[in-house]
């Protein structure tokens, strides 16, 4: 995505918020993350040498929020997409449970660059926690996905999707 320079007159006090300006703000965030044309660069060394630990780097859903996915087919947990700016090790953790009538199984998985790093299923209606330590190369993309049941009304519920490192790692956000 191409970065669009925001003009000083567009963000001064009293300036109107146009749909074009709102799209530019959103697009600029993506352009920065993707390294788009004209975009400021993220410090590639920000997480250099990261190692998996218990310090939360960032949380995809924030505190006390859940994502619910009805029916089959996987869907990304909102905010869970993360791009490593430097090589290192990270711990990905999440809690999931099933909701609704029946006893159908729900599944949550962690994917790296399209490949599956962890798949966990449960029929529990109380939250179950899972985590996996993974090594990433700079530019690798992780996402947490979940799926309810194909044949019944069971809903997958996911919370506390977190990326963790040791406490000496500098912080960056998701994509």
N, C-alpha and C positions, 0 to 999 in steps of 0.2 A: 504494500500500500504506500502511496506517496504522501509525504508530510505536507501539510498546508500551513503556512505561516499565518498566525493570528495577528491582525493589524491592531495597533494601539487604540484606534477609534472603536474597534469592535468590543473591547472589554473594559472600556472606561465606565465610570458611574453614569447610569441613565441610558446607556446604549441598549438598543433592543436586542432581545434574544431571538434570532431568526433560526429557521430550520437548517439553513446552510451552515451557520455558526455551530449549532449543536452537532451536526454531522462532522464538522471539521474537528471539534474536540474529541469525539469518539474515534474518528479515523486517525487522529494524531497519536492517540494512545497505542492503537494497533501498529501504526507505522514505526513508533519508537521500539516497541517490542520486537517487531519483525525486521528491524534494521532497514526500513524503507528509505527511498530516495529523499534526501534533504533532512532526514530526521536526526535529532541528537542521538548519540550513541550511549548505550548502557555500558558501564564499566565492566569489561569482560573478566576482570579479576575479583569481582565483588564476592563471589563464593568460592574462589580458588582454594582447593584443598579441603573443602567441606567434608565433614564426616558425620555419619548418622549418629543421632543422640536424642535427648529428650527435650531440648529447647525448641519451642514452636517457632518456625520460620514464618509461616502464615497459615491461617485457617480458611478453608474455602467457603464455608457457610457462616462463619462467625458463631458467637455464643448463642446457645439455645434456639438455633434454627434447624429445620429439617428439610430434606428434599423428598418428595413422594413421587413414585413412578408407578402408574397403573399399567397392567398388561405387559405383554412380551415385548421383545426388542430392547436393546440397550439404549440408554440416554445418558449424556454427560451430566454429572452432578455440577450444578452451576458454580462457577468460580474455581473449579478444581483443576483447570488446565494450567500447567506450570512449565516454563522453559528454563532449563539450566543455562546460566550465563557463563559458567565455567565447569570444568570437570570436578567431580567430587561424589561423596556418598550421602544419601538422604534416606530418611525413614518416612514412609508414607503410612498413615494410620487412618482408620475410619471405624465407625460403628454402624451396624445395620440390623434391621428387624423386618418381619413381615407384619402386615396389618390387613384386617378384613376377615371375612368368614372363610372357612376352609383351612386346609393345612398345606397348601401348595408352597413350594420352595421358591425363594427369591435369591438372586445372585448379584454380587457386586464384584467388580474386577478393576485392577490397576493395569493400564496400558502404557507402554513406553514406545514412542515412535511407531505406533500401530500394532506392535506385538504385545502379547499378554504376559505380564510379570507376576500377577497373582490373581486367582479366582477363588472366591469364597461364597458358599451358599449356606442358607439357614432356613429352618421352618419355625424358628423361635419368634414369639411375639414380644420378647423383651430384647433390648439391644445387646448385640454381641460385638466385641472389639476385635479387630484384626490389624496387623501391621506387617510391613515388609521393608527390609533395608535393601537399597538398590544403588548401584554405581551408575553415574550418568556422565556422558561426554558433553562438552559445551555444545549447546544447541538442541540437546535432546528434549523432547516434549513428553510430559506425563499427564494423564487424565484418569480420573476415577469415573467409572460408569456403573449403572445399576439397571436391573430389569426385574419386573414383576413376573407373574405367571402368565403363560400363553393361553391357558385353558380356563382359568377361573378369575374371580374378582379380587385376587390377592394383590396388594400393593407393597412395593418395596419402599422402605423408609430408611434414609441415610442421614447421619449427622456426624459432627466432629471430624470432618475430613481435614487432616493436618499434615503438613510437611515439616519434618523435624531435623535438626542438626545439633552439633555441639554448641555450647554457649559462646564460643569464640568466633562463630561464623557471622559475618555481616549479613544484613537482611536485604532481600529483594522480594518482589511480589510475583503474583501469578500472571497469566495472560488470559 
